[in-house]
Every structure is written in structure tokens, then in C-alpha cells.
Amino acid sequence: MPRLPIYSRLGVPEIWCYDSGKLTIYLLQEGEYVEQAKSRVFPELPIQELPSLIERHRADGRRAIRRTVRDWARNYF
């Protein structure tokens, strides 16, 4: 991802990238992003569920996806 060096310089600790049905989490470690299976910020979220949730609501638009993901996440907090 071409923007990762910019985020690294800014010190963004965690990046989530969703592309083609796949969610990838990158954690900043010693100035470089390393792919991880779990979020450091939200370790209790079962992130493997997100891609199918997003795809099921893709036709509803971005606002609906954001609302759906927000509601889904609230179940874990």
C-alpha cells in the first residue's frame, strides 16, 4: 500500500485495509508496518467476520455499511 510510509511518519499505530473482500491489519513496529491477525486497539473484535458483513451490505451504500459495522461492533463492547 503506497500510503503506509506516510502513516508511519505520522506515527499512526494501526491501519486497517479492506480490498477485494479481504481485511488486513497492519501494526506499526519499529517504524514499519507488519501484518497482524488481530487488532491491538480492538483485540476482542472477531475481525474475520467483517469482510462478509461488508459484502452483504455493499449494495446498500457506504453509509449503510458504516452503520452496520458500527452496530456490529457495539455487540462486543
N, C-alpha and C positions, 0 to 999 in steps of 0.2 A: 504494500500500500504506500503510495508516494507521499502521503501526508504524515506518516509516522515520525520522520525526523523532526518535523515542525512541532508536533505534540511533545516529543521527547525534550526538545529545547525549552518548551514551556513548562515541563515537569508534570504533565498530565499522567497520573499514576496508572490509569486503566482505560483501555479503549475496547469497545465492542464493535465489531464489524459484521454486518449481515449482507451476504451476497449470494445470489443464486440458491437460496434455500439453506444456506449454511451460516451459522453464527460462530464467530471466532472471537475469543477474548485474548487480549494482549495485556500483559502486565509489564510496567517499566521496572527493569532491574539493571542497575549499574549503567544507566544511560541508554539502554537498548530495550526494545520490546520483545518479550518472549511469550509465545503462545501458551495458554493455560487452559485447563479443562473447567476450572471454576473461577468465579469472580472473587476477588479479595474483598470488595465492597459489599457484595450480596452473596456470601457463601451458601446461604440456605436456599437460594432460588434454584429450582431444577431447570437450568437453562436449556437443557436438551429439549424441553417442551416448546420453547419459543419459536423455532422455525415453523413447525406445523401450525401453531396458533396464528402466526403472521400470514402464512399461506392461505389458511381457511378464510381470513378476513381481507385478503388483498383486494378483492373486487369492491369492497365497501369503502375504500379510500384510506388515506393516511390518518385522518382524524379518527376514524373508526378503529383503525389498528392501534393508535396510541391509547385510546380509551380502553380497548380490550386488554392490551398489555398492562395498563395501569390497574385495571380491575383484577386481572390475574395475579399480579404481584402483591396486591393487598391481601390476598388469601394467605400469604406467607409471613405477614408482619402483624 
